[in-house]
């Protein structure tokens, strides 16, 4: 599978590498355990946490389980001034590298650029050499959220290049806020990718832990491929 972009790691363009073959077909399990969790009654400052995450650089390493097993490192730059299709704002660059122990190719790498307006609202992205995405319908993230909140965030048009001559599909982005502890919650960012025939290609869930102080940190990424592939992988932050 090609290097894919989910376009919805909150505050960062989430790049996902798919496996090209091999593996034992084992199922992936998410980071969530079967133990009960305490649903916080607090509210969490999602918008400011999102803006802070976008503005700063970050390096995360992951262990990969499921159809393919291995490891990955994602490096995101701090936000710098940029313009996307005439909209002034900022951009961040994310580089992803990793290896598989049981799938081919045995290694993967990719670079993506995320674009935001001056209020850090996403406006577009580019997976270098792969695709070019433009936000169509898009809503601002709410100032605060609580456990149980859920909404569709954006619809994104995806093209094969910046010329936008060939539309290759769409992405539908949403989030839901899940229980975690008495003082934290999990923001589950969901991206569904469709091809030009409106067939679902993947569903990706990126789970971030948020606290009442506005600290937002990645926990795991779960991607289930569909239609043309049945691979399922979970990326768990080390």
HELIX and SHEET records of a PDB file:
HELIX    1   1 UNK A   46  UNK A   55  1                                  10    
SHEET    1   A 2 UNK A   4  UNK A   5  0                                        
SHEET    2   A 2 UNK A  15  UNK A  16 -1                                        
SHEET    1   B13 UNK A  80  UNK A  84  0                                        
SHEET    2   B13 UNK A  87  UNK A 100 -1                                        
SHEET    3   B13 UNK A  70  UNK A  76 -1                                        
SHEET    4   B13 UNK A  58  UNK A  66 -1                                        
SHEET    5   B13 UNK A 232  UNK A 237 -1                                        
SHEET    6   B13 UNK A 216  UNK A 225 -1                                        
SHEET    7   B13 UNK A 200  UNK A 211 -1                                        
SHEET    8   B13 UNK A 184  UNK A 195 -1                                        
SHEET    9   B13 UNK A 167  UNK A 179 -1                                        
SHEET   10   B13 UNK A 150  UNK A 159 -1                                        
SHEET   11   B13 UNK A 131  UNK A 138 -1                                        
SHEET   12   B13 UNK A 122  UNK A 127 -1                                        
SHEET   13   B13 UNK A 107  UNK A 117 -1                                        
END                                                                             
